[in-house]
């Protein structure tokens, strides 16, 4: 499916990269050495882990190993929605961990507070905006879902406002959406600036970062763990693995997540008149509430970022770089954008790109240890890692320090997710789940197949 002329000048790369000044490269590891803590992965989780480890252990030698450059993967390619949740939302916490839901909700709220405080403490300008999020519904059954969401939020004292008619049009006016639920305690960030800021803070704290240094093997030794890279080996007393959707270095994790491709468009900057025509005067983010959902927000210069809907899995869990660009998905996003914003039919797109989501079968991240407690890992964020990555980093450090904390006692972390089946069953199961989810979006009826998955704590998110 070809793209339209609206993409004629579009850059096929994340918009966020253009907002960050060029960063001097950190040299690849080239000589054998040792450290107290090695962090594998230079995205949000890995950089948070290194920075928070420095706070706990001021004299430790901490080394970050990144296969490409920091933020090259999911951390630099997402929409920048920074949720006050570590459990993929309140409703998901209630459905999967009802006995710990109150704790999960509280820890999620505290984590967003802590993230904001850390940004201020380290002087990181990530364009952090805590302006709220508007959840919008296009069908009567989605509107009922918003009402249920409001009831769930109220159980934990979370403020929301249900909006219809003129009240909704004051925050956002689109012929596609008739109902909205506004939650004021939600944030947005510029992911590129957040990665760059965390990277610089780590360097300023004496943390060694080696980019273009993929780790190819892990081996336990009497002193800890030996990490093999193309040019040198690194000995570490402890290791934190923050590799997101990359093929895991531990065999036990290879069935725990699958790579799902998600695609994003960004428009040219909009004028005040164009923004007025769609009633979007404030700086809140927006998300619709289908299974196949869109997320959209403004950038600092008033472009609209429009992403989501397509969730593409490739047979055999392929992650080829060429798959990061998919004209069919760009065209579908354009069509859906036009449905939501008919008054913006003449607006061109300046950027189009894809990213990979490390999807777990329960839609939340998990964490654990291996190599006799010498290594900790966290993965499976399922598109909700911008803020949860900080919490996951703290949980990994608790585990490596041998601490029993409120974080490490969470069932969400302690229980391994249901593994994905091998091929060809895996790709067939993903396609089947997607068909049933799309059917529910069209009809409002949840199938017996999806209800069965719910019963076993299995989910799939677009």
GULUMDO-524019 format. One record per residue (C-alpha): residue number from 1; residue in one letter; x, y, z. Coordinates in Angstrom, 3 decimals. Example, Ala and Ser with C-alpha at 12.3 -4.5 7.8 and 13.67 -1.06 7.14 Angstrom:
2
PT num residu       px       py       pz
PT   1      A   12.300   -4.500    7.800
PT   2      S   13.670   -1.060    7.140
//
This chain:
462
PT num residu       px       py       pz
PT   1      X    0.000    0.000    0.000
PT   2      X    1.768    3.212   -1.131
PT   3      X    1.786    6.366    0.936
PT   4      X    0.242    9.626   -0.281
PT   5      X    1.894   12.888   -1.272
PT   6      X    1.598   13.984    2.365
PT   7      X    4.741   11.898    2.965
PT   8      X    6.798   13.343    0.109
PT   9      X    9.210   15.150    2.424
PT  10      X    8.816   12.884    5.470
PT  11      X   11.974   11.723    7.221
PT  12      X   11.925    8.020    8.025
PT  13      X   13.486    8.410   11.448
PT  14      X   12.259    9.393   14.925
PT  15      X   11.404   13.074   15.242
PT  16      X   12.932   13.170   18.713
PT  17      X   16.471   12.733   17.394
PT  18      X   16.284   16.137   15.733
PT  19      X   15.520   17.851   19.048
PT  20      X   18.773   16.707   20.685
PT  21      X   22.171   18.269   19.899
PT  22      X   24.800   15.826   18.615
PT  23      X   26.269   13.813   21.475
PT  24      X   29.966   12.860   21.538
PT  25      X   30.172    9.105   21.121
PT  26      X   31.249    6.986   24.059
PT  27      X   34.081    4.658   22.960
PT  28      X   33.559    0.943   22.567
PT  29      X   35.062   -1.315   25.220
PT  30      X   38.482   -2.235   23.829
PT  31      X   40.502   -3.561   26.779
PT  32      X   39.806   -6.186   29.400
PT  33      X   38.709   -4.651   32.678
PT  34      X   36.448   -5.196   35.688
PT  35      X   33.715   -3.372   37.578
PT  36      X   31.343   -3.660   40.502
PT  37      X   28.188   -3.325   38.374
PT  38      X   27.783   -3.877   34.658
PT  39      X   24.582   -2.655   33.019
PT  40      X   23.678   -4.198   29.662
PT  41      X   21.609   -1.756   27.635
PT  42      X   21.726    2.028   27.325
PT  43      X   18.027    2.807   27.153
PT  44      X   15.727    4.117   29.877
PT  45      X   15.994    1.041   32.119
PT  46      X   19.752    0.698   31.869
PT  47      X   20.541    4.377   32.353
PT  48      X   18.140    4.695   35.295
PT  49      X   19.733    1.602   36.810
PT  50      X   23.251    3.003   36.511
PT  51      X   22.260    6.405   37.869
PT  52      X   20.304    5.051   40.840
PT  53      X   23.101    2.551   41.562
PT  54      X   25.505    5.478   41.866
PT  55      X   23.246    7.012   44.512
PT  56      X   23.369    3.779   46.515
PT  57      X   27.046    2.991   45.968
PT  58      X   29.035    6.231   45.580
PT  59      X   32.405    4.479   45.265
PT  60      X   31.424    1.610   42.990
PT  61      X   32.759    1.276   39.469
PT  62      X   29.719    1.159   37.189
PT  63      X   29.906    0.354   33.489
PT  64      X   27.112    0.585   30.879
PT  65      X   27.472   -1.492   27.710
PT  66      X   25.239   -0.464   24.787
PT  67      X   25.121   -2.422   21.519
PT  68      X   24.461    0.668   19.371
PT  69      X   24.123    4.158   20.821
PT  70      X   22.076    5.074   23.863
PT  71      X   18.371    5.381   23.081
PT  72      X   18.664    3.881   19.598
PT  73      X   15.957    1.278   20.263
PT  74      X   12.581    1.591   22.029
PT  75      X   13.634    4.391   24.381
PT  76      X   14.191    6.823   21.520
PT  77      X   11.270    5.693   19.366
PT  78      X    8.203    5.874   21.633
PT  79      X    5.537    8.525   22.055
PT  80      X    6.775    9.860   25.393
PT  81      X    3.651    9.027   27.436
PT  82      X    4.844    8.966   31.044
PT  83      X    2.196    7.172   33.089
PT  84      X    1.579    7.289   36.859
PT  85      X    1.457    3.490   36.739
PT  86      X    3.811    0.508   36.788
PT  87      X    1.082   -2.058   36.028
PT  88      X   -0.216   -0.938   32.614
PT  89      X   -2.992    0.977   34.321
PT  90      X   -5.346    0.702   37.272
PT  91      X   -7.777   -1.688   35.586
PT  92      X   -4.983   -4.093   34.696
PT  93      X   -3.742   -4.066   38.293
PT  94      X   -7.233   -4.908   39.541
PT  95      X   -7.706   -7.677   36.983
PT  96      X   -4.383   -9.423   37.471
PT  97      X   -3.308   -8.665   41.041
PT  98      X   -6.462   -7.682   42.966
PT  99      X   -4.890   -8.274   46.396
PT 100      X   -1.944   -6.007   45.592
PT 101      X   -3.787   -3.513   43.399
PT 102      X   -3.753   -0.745   46.015
PT 103      X   -0.006   -1.182   46.464
PT 104      X    0.625   -1.216   42.714
PT 105      X   -1.421    1.951   42.219
PT 106      X    0.345    3.756   45.077
PT 107      X    3.803    2.707   43.909
PT 108      X    2.979    3.853   40.394
PT 109      X    1.941    7.284   41.618
PT 110      X    5.038    7.523   43.819
PT 111      X    7.251    6.485   40.915
PT 112      X    6.045    9.334   38.712
PT 113      X    6.664   11.764   41.582
PT 114      X   10.151   10.320   42.004
PT 115      X   10.874   10.574   38.298
PT 116      X    9.915   14.235   38.262
PT 117      X   12.089   14.870   41.332
PT 118      X   15.050   13.091   39.742
PT 119      X   14.773   15.173   36.587
PT 120      X   14.905   18.329   38.695
PT 121      X   17.760   17.017   40.853
PT 122      X   19.979   16.123   37.899
PT 123      X   18.958   19.128   35.809
PT 124      X   17.550   16.988   32.997
PT 125      X   15.451   18.977   30.543
PT 126      X   13.231   16.245   29.122
PT 127      X   10.333   18.593   28.294
PT 128      X    8.479   16.987   31.188
PT 129      X    4.851   18.170   31.187
PT 130      X    2.416   16.911   33.810
PT 131      X   -0.670   18.177   32.028
PT 132      X   -2.890   15.103   32.108
PT 133      X   -4.272   12.629   29.620
PT 134      X   -7.632   12.461   27.854
PT 135      X   -8.987    8.987   27.116
PT 136      X  -11.567    9.129   24.310
PT 137      X  -14.246    6.713   23.107
PT 138      X  -15.584    6.280   19.579
PT 139      X  -18.390    3.776   20.297
PT 140      X  -21.052    3.290   22.979
PT 141      X  -19.235    0.249   24.377
PT 142      X  -15.995    2.176   24.596
PT 143      X  -17.873    4.919   26.447
PT 144      X  -19.103    2.280   28.891
PT 145      X  -15.480    1.246   29.310
PT 146      X  -14.583    4.814   30.281
PT 147      X  -17.308    4.781   32.908
PT 148      X  -15.897    1.545   34.315
PT 149      X  -12.422    3.083   34.258
PT 150      X  -13.692    6.050   36.255
PT 151      X  -15.195    3.716   38.868
PT 152      X  -11.904    1.804   39.144
PT 153      X   -9.904    5.018   39.524
PT 154      X  -12.300    6.286   42.194
PT 155      X  -11.608    3.187   44.324
PT 156      X   -8.089    4.526   44.821
PT 157      X   -8.932    8.206   45.108
PT 158      X   -7.665    9.078   41.624
PT 159      X   -9.302   12.186   40.202
PT 160      X  -10.989   11.939   36.790
PT 161      X  -13.667   13.842   34.893
PT 162      X  -16.105   12.267   32.437
PT 163      X  -16.681   14.575   29.460
PT 164      X  -19.321   14.708   26.744
PT 165      X  -20.691   17.307   24.351
PT 166      X  -19.417   20.841   24.905
PT 167      X  -17.342   19.772   27.898
PT 168      X  -15.385   17.360   25.689
PT 169      X  -15.095   19.846   22.818
PT 170      X  -13.436   22.322   25.188
PT 171      X  -10.518   19.895   25.499
PT 172      X  -10.666   18.140   22.130
PT 173      X  -13.120   18.289   19.235
PT 174      X  -13.245   15.432   16.742
PT 175      X  -16.217   13.927   14.901
PT 176      X  -14.853   10.480   15.701
PT 177      X  -15.017   10.670   19.507
PT 178      X  -18.130   11.396   21.584
PT 179      X  -16.989   10.709   25.151
PT 180      X  -13.820   11.344   27.110
PT 181      X  -12.341   10.679   30.526
PT 182      X   -9.727   13.183   31.638
PT 183      X   -7.130   12.239   34.231
PT 184      X   -5.073   15.266   35.327
PT 185      X   -2.199   13.306   36.876
PT 186      X   -0.371   12.146   33.762
PT 187      X    2.842   13.336   32.124
PT 188      X    4.564   13.580   28.765
PT 189      X    8.266   13.727   27.972
PT 190      X   10.516   14.106   24.973
PT 191      X   12.064   10.602   24.888
PT 192      X   15.140   11.741   22.978
PT 193      X   15.903   14.454   25.514
PT 194      X   15.220   12.082   28.401
PT 195      X   17.739    9.544   27.105
PT 196      X   20.305   12.255   26.398
PT 197      X   19.789   13.755   29.850
PT 198      X   20.109   10.430   31.649
PT 199      X   23.221    9.605   29.608
PT 200      X   24.845   12.922   30.486
PT 201      X   23.910   12.562   34.166
PT 202      X   25.538    9.123   34.228
PT 203      X   28.734   10.458   32.673
PT 204      X   28.778   13.359   35.134
PT 205      X   28.510   10.843   37.984
PT 206      X   31.607    8.975   36.839
PT 207      X   29.788    6.090   35.198
PT 208      X   31.601    4.573   32.217
PT 209      X   29.460    4.158   29.093
PT 210      X   30.686    2.091   26.167
PT 211      X   28.555    2.357   23.051
PT 212      X   28.771    0.047   20.030
PT 213      X   29.633   -2.717   22.483
PT 214      X   27.173   -5.603   22.186
PT 215      X   27.399   -8.315   24.821
PT 216      X   27.545  -11.690   23.086
PT 217      X   27.890  -14.071   26.052
PT 218      X   27.557  -14.259   29.843
PT 219      X   29.463  -16.708   32.024
PT 220      X   29.416  -17.087   35.773
PT 221      X   32.831  -16.997   37.467
PT 222      X   33.966  -17.344   41.095
PT 223      X   34.179  -13.538   41.272
PT 224      X   30.869  -12.802   39.538
PT 225      X   30.086  -12.708   35.815
PT 226      X   32.244  -12.488   32.709
PT 227      X   30.726  -10.489   29.847
PT 228      X   32.060  -11.121   26.355
PT 229      X   32.041   -8.301   23.801
PT 230      X   33.604   -8.156   20.298
PT 231      X   36.853   -6.540   21.417
PT 232      X   37.252   -7.283   25.119
PT 233      X   35.863   -9.051   28.152
PT 234      X   34.460   -7.340   31.222
PT 235      X   34.398   -8.923   34.662
PT 236      X   31.580   -7.748   36.922
PT 237      X   30.583   -8.548   40.485
PT 238      X   26.958   -7.881   39.551
PT 239      X   25.067   -7.424   36.277
PT 240      X   21.781   -5.674   35.434
PT 241      X   20.332   -6.718   32.086
PT 242      X   18.124   -4.063   30.469
PT 243      X   17.910   -5.208   26.869
PT 244      X   14.180   -4.680   26.215
PT 245      X   13.065   -6.573   23.089
PT 246      X   16.533   -7.668   21.959
PT 247      X   17.080  -11.418   21.821
PT 248      X   17.758  -12.262   25.490
PT 249      X   21.170  -13.491   26.542
PT 250      X   19.516  -15.904   28.973
PT 251      X   17.823  -18.943   27.474
PT 252      X   15.049  -18.905   30.089
PT 253      X   13.844  -15.511   28.811
PT 254      X   13.614  -16.297   25.113
PT 255      X    9.949  -17.334   25.303
PT 256      X    8.934  -14.632   27.788
PT 257      X    8.506  -11.728   25.348
PT 258      X    7.888  -11.226   21.652
PT 259      X    8.843   -8.221   19.500
PT 260      X    5.814   -6.259   18.307
PT 261      X    6.333   -3.452   15.787
PT 262      X    4.489   -0.181   16.375
PT 263      X    4.493    2.800   14.003
PT 264      X    4.295    6.559   14.435
PT 265      X    3.689    9.677   12.348
PT 266      X    4.468   13.296   13.181
PT 267      X    2.908   16.252   11.328
PT 268      X    4.404   19.549   10.350
PT 269      X    3.908   22.211   13.068
PT 270      X    0.288   23.357   13.346
PT 271      X   -0.862   26.947   13.486
PT 272      X   -2.968   28.368   16.293
PT 273      X   -5.944   28.373   13.946
PT 274      X   -5.492   24.691   13.125
PT 275      X   -5.251   23.792   16.788
PT 276      X   -8.328   25.891   17.529
PT 277      X  -10.264   24.021   14.838
PT 278      X   -9.700   20.731   16.676
PT 279      X  -10.273   22.241   20.125
PT 280      X   -6.889   21.125   21.404
PT 281      X   -5.615   24.168   23.252
PT 282      X   -4.001   22.532   26.275
PT 283      X   -0.903   20.304   26.455
PT 284      X   -2.474   17.008   27.572
PT 285      X   -1.915   13.749   25.733
PT 286      X   -4.782   11.759   24.229
PT 287      X   -5.450    8.065   23.700
PT 288      X   -8.475    6.280   22.336
PT 289      X   -9.781    3.192   24.067
PT 290      X  -10.044    0.465   21.460
PT 291      X   -7.992   -2.701   21.606
PT 292      X   -6.377   -1.352   18.460
PT 293      X   -5.783    2.097   19.844
PT 294      X   -4.088    5.322   18.839
PT 295      X   -2.038    7.557   21.120
PT 296      X   -1.500   11.163   20.156
PT 297      X    0.076   14.248   21.614
PT 298      X    1.638   17.602   20.795
PT 299      X    5.356   18.174   20.523
PT 300      X    6.978   21.316   21.917
PT 301      X    6.576   23.054   18.546
PT 302      X    2.924   21.977   18.174
PT 303      X    3.243   19.086   15.774
PT 304      X    0.864   16.183   16.347
PT 305      X    2.416   12.807   17.025
PT 306      X   -0.025   10.073   15.960
PT 307      X    0.895    6.467   16.646
PT 308      X   -0.347    2.993   17.429
PT 309      X   -3.210    0.881   16.033
PT 310      X   -1.125   -1.549   13.991
PT 311      X    0.699   -4.127   16.097
PT 312      X    2.811   -6.179   13.732
PT 313      X    4.435   -9.482   14.642
PT 314      X    6.761  -11.130   12.137
PT 315      X    7.135  -14.893   11.945
PT 316      X   10.040  -16.199   13.993
PT 317      X   10.196  -13.020   16.093
PT 318      X   12.141  -11.279   13.349
PT 319      X   13.635   -7.914   14.237
PT 320      X   15.271   -6.888   10.957
PT 321      X   16.051   -3.182   10.782
PT 322      X   14.141   -2.906    7.499
PT 323      X   10.939   -3.786    9.364
PT 324      X   11.128   -0.466   11.234
PT 325      X    9.550    1.138    8.159
PT 326      X    6.217   -0.149    6.850
PT 327      X    4.366    1.909    4.212
PT 328      X    1.160   -0.102    4.789
PT 329      X    1.097    0.986    8.438
PT 330      X    1.928    4.588    7.557
PT 331      X   -0.978    4.633    5.088
PT 332      X   -3.361    3.143    7.651
PT 333      X   -2.264    5.678   10.243
PT 334      X   -2.839    8.463    7.712
PT 335      X   -6.358    7.211    6.960
PT 336      X   -7.246    6.998   10.638
PT 337      X   -5.702   10.429   11.255
PT 338      X   -7.947   11.862    8.548
PT 339      X  -11.011   10.297   10.180
PT 340      X  -10.126   11.911   13.493
PT 341      X   -8.983   15.257   12.058
PT 342      X  -10.884   16.003    8.824
PT 343      X  -10.024   19.703    9.154
PT 344      X   -6.309   18.847    8.899
PT 345      X   -6.540   17.108    5.516
PT 346      X   -3.919   19.444    4.022
PT 347      X   -1.330   18.930    6.787
PT 348      X    1.766   17.003    5.697
PT 349      X    3.747   14.509    7.748
PT 350      X    7.347   15.401    8.552
PT 351      X    8.404   12.077   10.126
PT 352      X    7.403    8.429   10.035
PT 353      X    9.067    5.570   11.866
PT 354      X    8.618    2.297   13.676
PT 355      X    9.773    0.835   16.953
PT 356      X    9.773   -2.515   18.703
PT 357      X    7.736   -3.224   21.835
PT 358      X    8.901   -5.986   24.195
PT 359      X    5.495   -7.558   24.706
PT 360      X    4.774   -9.962   27.549
PT 361      X    1.720  -12.189   27.643
PT 362      X    0.314  -10.250   30.601
PT 363      X    1.131   -6.722   29.293
PT 364      X    3.326   -5.756   32.266
PT 365      X    7.043   -5.951   32.906
PT 366      X    8.576   -8.617   35.105
PT 367      X   11.923   -8.910   36.843
PT 368      X   14.079  -11.588   38.406
PT 369      X   17.575  -12.887   38.976
PT 370      X   19.865  -15.493   37.453
PT 371      X   23.439  -16.772   37.773
PT 372      X   23.023  -17.390   41.501
PT 373      X   21.751  -13.882   42.141
PT 374      X   24.630  -12.185   40.352
PT 375      X   22.425  -10.970   37.491
PT 376      X   19.073   -9.180   37.562
PT 377      X   16.810   -8.547   34.600
PT 378      X   13.659   -6.580   33.789
PT 379      X   11.698   -6.799   30.556
PT 380      X    8.218   -7.077   29.028
PT 381      X    7.136   -3.439   29.410
PT 382      X    4.588   -3.814   26.563
PT 383      X    4.701   -0.180   25.511
PT 384      X    4.432    1.274   29.032
PT 385      X    8.111    1.601   29.909
PT 386      X    8.764    5.346   29.903
PT 387      X    8.044    5.673   33.611
PT 388      X    7.956    1.996   34.649
PT 389      X   11.569    1.599   33.508
PT 390      X   12.698    3.704   36.468
PT 391      X   10.781    1.491   38.892
PT 392      X   12.166   -1.630   37.213
PT 393      X   15.694   -0.290   37.627
PT 394      X   15.146    0.193   41.354
PT 395      X   13.716   -3.325   41.632
PT 396      X   16.761   -4.822   39.912
PT 397      X   19.079   -2.979   42.282
PT 398      X   17.084   -4.246   45.273
PT 399      X   17.506   -7.790   43.991
PT 400      X   21.227   -7.404   43.330
PT 401      X   21.723   -5.922   46.801
PT 402      X   19.846   -8.867   48.324
PT 403      X   17.182   -6.604   49.803
PT 404      X   13.610   -7.664   50.551
PT 405      X   11.582   -4.565   49.735
PT 406      X    8.035   -3.642   48.873
PT 407      X    9.130   -3.701   45.247
PT 408      X   10.661   -7.184   45.311
PT 409      X    7.637   -8.637   47.123
PT 410      X    5.242   -7.693   44.326
PT 411      X    3.647  -10.665   42.617
PT 412      X    3.940   -8.752   39.341
PT 413      X    7.709   -9.011   39.590
PT 414      X    8.045  -12.377   41.276
PT 415      X    5.787  -14.416   38.989
PT 416      X    7.106  -15.286   35.565
PT 417      X    4.640  -14.508   32.739
PT 418      X    3.067  -17.245   30.691
PT 419      X    5.615  -18.047   27.956
PT 420      X    4.756  -17.658   24.300
PT 421      X    4.575  -20.934   22.372
PT 422      X    7.166  -21.811   19.716
PT 423      X    6.573  -21.292   16.020
PT 424      X    4.440  -21.896   14.083
PT 425      X    1.937  -21.870   16.936
PT 426      X    3.182  -18.478   18.146
PT 427      X    2.422  -16.489   15.010
PT 428      X   -0.916  -18.268   14.598
PT 429      X   -1.898  -17.446   18.181
PT 430      X   -0.940  -13.789   17.752
PT 431      X   -2.995  -13.491   14.559
PT 432      X   -5.956  -15.197   16.211
PT 433      X   -5.818  -12.867   19.219
PT 434      X   -5.595   -9.831   16.951
PT 435      X   -8.636  -10.939   14.926
PT 436      X  -10.706  -11.368   18.080
PT 437      X   -9.560   -8.016   19.465
PT 438      X  -10.480   -6.275   16.219
PT 439      X  -13.871   -8.004   16.284
PT 440      X  -14.480   -6.712   19.808
PT 441      X  -13.623   -3.198   18.646
PT 442      X  -16.255   -3.472   15.908
PT 443      X  -19.033   -5.123   17.919
PT 444      X  -18.394   -4.452   21.586
PT 445      X  -18.619   -8.180   22.370
PT 446      X  -15.687  -10.009   23.962
PT 447      X  -15.339  -13.468   22.500
PT 448      X  -15.076  -16.722   24.419
PT 449      X  -11.486  -16.989   23.198
PT 450      X  -10.537  -13.630   24.756
PT 451      X  -12.438  -14.422   27.942
PT 452      X  -10.465  -17.655   28.225
PT 453      X   -7.212  -15.743   27.873
PT 454      X   -8.428  -13.338   30.553
PT 455      X   -9.108  -16.254   32.894
PT 456      X   -5.518  -17.430   32.565
PT 457      X   -4.058  -13.938   32.964
PT 458      X   -2.991  -13.716   29.326
PT 459      X   -3.427  -10.580   27.297
PT 460      X   -2.312   -8.964   24.086
PT 461      X   -2.054   -5.215   23.607
PT 462      X   -1.847   -3.396   20.312
//
